[in-house]
Amino acid sequence: MAENGNRPEIRVSEARSRVPGSGPILFLALLFVAATFLAWYFSWFGRELSDADISKYLADEQRPRHVQHALLQIQQRMERGDLTAKNWYPQLLALSGNQETEYRLTVAWLMGFDNQSPEFHEALTKLVHDQEPIVRRNAALALVRFHDNTGREELLAVLKPYAVKAPADGTIESSLHEGATLARRALLARIQQPDGKVVELRSPLPGRIGKILKANGSQVARDEEVLQLNSDEQSVWEVLRGLSLIGTKDDLPLIQTYTTATDVSTRIKNQAASTARAIQSR
């Protein structure tokens, strides 16, 4: 190595021997970035699907996100009045009887976007009696668009506390408190059975915990009420809008409690007052 002023001169061959090859590392980095992007892109619900992709995704029941993506795309077409959405009506009807709750609740909501379909109307009259409350509620709201009051009692139930019951005998283990907000399928409690097995109690609906009837450490019997769940604001608002069309004067006392409630938003109070006026004017 020769001196050039105060700076050492390094031969090119010498420098190359000291620096490891960066090509493979750069390739792996690019591969990782590309894989991450593709994973995000193909799971992103905003990505437009072709007709062939929608049919393929709807049939891919092993991948729920694919089915949900396809259903969203069909909904968007229905909202735009795109008649190509009818191509998938037979598959929607098939999904309305699927054992997967997520499919039934989404399809129940979707069917309300075409209130001229007799097949959808018939399917909704069955879904309004579904075992899952979230499916019943979506079906009841969709039926309003058909000017059908079959789901009226289900809509009224949204305005009342929902009783959550124990799925098994045992000891309650829960750290939740009254007023806690939670999403559907959120863990409410664990029930430790006498044989040591643990059963999870999950919320069947989104909402807010009202009254807790079985405190942490309490003994509970199967089908005994554990707590009450109040509906989330969006559900209450949608139901009040629906009742403005199919509600009766018998429903007014319940609806009017929302005009003066201290634990609801101004938006809910205003909609409750508007719904009451609509019913009284009929």
Residue, then its C-alpha position, 0 to 999 in steps of 0.5 A: m500500500a503506497e502513501n498518496g499524501n495522507r490518504p492510503e491507496i487501496r488496490v481494487s482487487e484488495a478491496r473486493s477481497r475484503v467486502p463480501g458479495s452483496g448480490p445474494i443479500l440484495f436479491l433476498a431483500l428484494l424477494f422479501v419485499a416482493a413477497t410482502f407486497l404480494a401477500w398484502y395485495f392479494s388479501w386487500f379487499g380494495r383490489e378489483l376482481s375479475d368475473a372469473d376471480i369472483s366466481k373462483y373466490l366465492a367457491d373457495e370456502q377454505r379461505p374465508r377472506h376470499v369469499q368475503h372479498a368476492l361478496l364485497q365486490i358483488q355488493q359494490r356492483m349491486e350498489r352501482g346497479d350493475l346487472t352482472a351481479k345477478n350472475w352470482y345470485p345462485q351462489l349467494l343463495a347457496l351461501s345463505g345456508n352455509q354452516e359458516t356464520e360469517y357467510r350467512l350474516t354477510v349474505a343476509w345483508l347483501m340480499g337487501f340490495d336487490n329488493q326485487s328478487p323473490e329468491f332473496h326474499e324467500a331466503l331472508t324469511k328463513l335467515v330471520h330465524d337463524q340460530e345466530p342473532i347477528v344473522r337474524r338482525n341482518a336479515a330483519l334489516a334486509l327484509v325492511r327493504f322488501h317492505d316486509n315486517t316479518g323481522r319486526e320483533e327481531l329489530l325491537a330486540v336490538l333495542k333491548p338488552y341481549a341475554v348472554k347465557a352460559p354454554a356449560d356448568g362451572t366456575i366463571e373466570s372473567s375480568l370484564h366490567e360493566g360498560a366495556t365495549l367489545a366486538r363480536r366474538a370477543l372473549l367474555a369469560r372462561i368457564q371451568q367445568p368440574d372435570g377441569k375442562v375450560v369452555e370459552l364464552r364469546s360475545p355473539l354480537p358487537g356491543r357494550i356490557g350492560k349488567i353483569l349477573k355472574a361475577n368472577g368466581s361465581q358458579v353458573a349452570r348451563d343456559e343460566e344468564v351470565l350478563q346482558l349486552n347492549s347493542d352497539e350504536q350503529s346497530v341501534w341507528e340502523v334499527l331505528r331507521g328500519l322501524s320508521l318504515i315498519g314500526t307500529k304505535d305499540d313500539l313507541p314506548l321502547i323507541q322513545t326511551y332512546t330520545t331521553a337516554t343519557d348513555v346514547s349519542t345525539r345522533i341516536k336521540n335524533q333518529a329515535a325522535s324522527t322514527a317516533r314521528a314517522i310512526q305517529s304520522r301513519 
